[in-house]
Amino acid sequence: MKNLIGVGVIIENEKGEILLGQKENGRIYPGCWILPGGAIEEGEKIEDAVKREVKEETNLDIEIIRPINFSEDFTWKIKRDGQKENYHIIALNFLTKMSGGILKAQDDLVNPTWVSKEKLKELKHNPLSQQLFTFLGWIKD
């Protein structure tokens, strides 16, 4: 089992909506809506990882408002070679706001969609987002 430390990023637009997407080809959390984010690279500062992951996945520039909490999950992922790998994921979650760029699906995030906080309860989330949205009181566990 691999340990993975990453970031989860809430991006709020001017309407107070949250950006969600899905991972390409269902390699991890198939059928779930997820926040932009991903692994912190070796030697990378956490805040730099937040901005890099968002830019890579959405083409957006962001301003970090504050860290929120952390989420964790024991899960698996299908690697590009088709092999299954087990993970313990720890996500450091941040609240941010959009500061520039044009939204475009990139890297491994597909179907990026702005969602109202009220609609969050209607969607299927991965455990990391579920924990975060419950912590914030946006959905009930």
C-alpha positions in Angstrom: 0.0 0.0 0.0 1.3 3.4 -0.9 0.8 6.5 1.2 -0.1 9.6 -0.8 -0.3 13.1 0.6 -2.2 15.5 -1.6 -4.4 18.5 -1.7 -8.1 19.0 -2.2 -9.2 22.4 -3.4 -12.5 24.1 -3.0 -12.7 26.8 -5.7 -15.6 29.2 -5.2 -16.8 31.4 -8.0 -18.6 34.8 -7.7 -21.9 33.0 -7.3 -20.7 30.9 -4.4 -20.7 27.7 -6.5 -18.0 25.0 -6.1 -16.0 23.5 -8.9 -16.3 19.7 -9.2 -15.2 17.2 -11.8 -14.5 13.5 -12.4 -11.3 11.6 -12.9 -10.6 10.4 -16.4 -11.7 6.9 -17.3 -12.8 6.1 -13.7 -9.3 5.1 -12.7 -10.0 6.3 -9.2 -13.3 6.9 -7.5 -15.4 5.9 -10.6 -18.7 7.6 -10.9 -17.9 10.1 -8.1 -17.7 13.9 -8.3 -14.4 15.2 -6.8 -12.6 18.5 -6.1 -9.6 19.5 -8.1 -6.4 18.4 -6.5 -3.8 15.7 -6.4 -0.5 14.6 -5.0 2.1 16.9 -3.6 5.4 16.4 -5.5 8.6 15.6 -3.7 10.2 18.9 -2.4 7.1 20.9 -3.3 5.5 23.4 -0.9 1.9 22.7 -0.1 0.6 26.1 -1.4 2.5 25.5 -4.6 0.9 22.1 -5.0 -2.6 23.7 -4.5 -2.0 26.2 -7.3 -0.2 23.7 -9.6 -2.9 21.0 -9.4 -5.7 23.5 -10.1 -3.8 25.0 -13.1 -3.0 21.5 -14.5 -6.6 20.2 -14.1 -8.7 23.3 -14.8 -6.5 26.0 -16.4 -7.6 28.4 -13.6 -5.5 30.6 -11.5 -6.5 30.8 -7.8 -5.9 32.8 -4.7 -5.6 30.7 -1.5 -8.0 31.9 1.2 -7.1 29.4 4.0 -6.5 25.8 4.8 -9.7 24.0 6.1 -8.9 20.5 7.4 -7.7 17.2 6.2 -9.5 14.1 4.8 -8.3 10.6 4.4 -9.3 7.4 2.7 -8.0 3.9 2.0 -8.7 3.1 -1.6 -7.3 1.8 -4.8 -6.6 3.1 -8.2 -6.1 1.6 -11.7 -2.7 2.7 -13.0 -2.2 3.6 -16.6 -0.8 0.1 -17.2 -4.1 -1.4 -16.0 -2.7 -2.7 -12.7 -4.6 -2.1 -9.4 -2.7 -0.3 -6.7 -3.8 0.3 -3.1 -3.5 3.7 -1.4 -3.8 5.5 1.9 -4.7 9.1 0.8 -4.4 12.1 3.0 -5.8 15.2 1.5 -5.0 18.7 2.9 -8.0 20.7 2.0 -8.0 24.4 1.1 -10.6 27.1 0.4 -9.7 29.3 -2.6 -11.2 31.7 -5.1 -10.8 32.0 -8.8 -8.4 34.8 -9.8 -8.0 34.2 -13.5 -7.9 31.8 -16.4 -10.6 30.2 -18.5 -12.1 26.9 -17.2 -11.0 24.0 -19.4 -10.8 20.3 -18.6 -7.1 19.3 -18.6 -4.8 16.6 -17.3 -7.0 13.9 -15.6 -10.0 16.0 -14.5 -13.0 15.7 -16.8 -16.4 17.3 -17.0 -15.6 20.3 -14.7 -18.9 21.7 -13.5 -19.9 24.6 -11.1 -22.3 23.2 -8.5 -24.3 25.1 -5.9 -23.8 24.1 -2.3 -27.5 23.2 -2.1 -27.0 20.7 -5.0 -24.0 18.9 -3.4 -26.3 16.6 -1.5 -27.7 15.2 -4.8 -24.3 14.1 -6.1 -22.2 11.0 -5.4 -18.9 12.1 -3.9 -15.6 10.3 -3.1 -15.0 9.8 0.6 -12.5 12.6 0.7 -15.0 15.2 -0.5 -17.8 13.6 1.5 -15.7 14.1 4.7 -14.9 17.7 3.8 -18.4 18.7 2.8 -19.8 17.1 6.0 -17.2 19.0 8.1 -18.3 22.3 6.5 -22.0 21.4 7.1 -22.8 21.5 3.4 -24.1 17.9 3.4 -25.1 15.5 6.1 -23.2 12.2 6.7 
